[in-house]
Amino acid sequence: MNYGRKSSEVANVKFRRSIYIVKDIKAGDPLSNNNIRVIRPGFGLAPKHLESILGKEVQCNLVRGTALTWDHIK
């Protein structure tokens, strides 16, 4: 079974929302409502993960405008 995006959905990713860094964060800093937001386009983690990542630390320095991925989180 394939759970990825279908070819017909790929173009719609820009209309979806995902989690982005809105303030620069240093490695080891926790994620909070002050430094992440759910905005468009949908190139990062899905908004459904927001509550579960709050308080988790980041592995590396992240600059404003970065789409958050699981690779960024400790």
Order of alpha helices (4+ residues) and beta strands (2+ residues): beta-beta-alpha
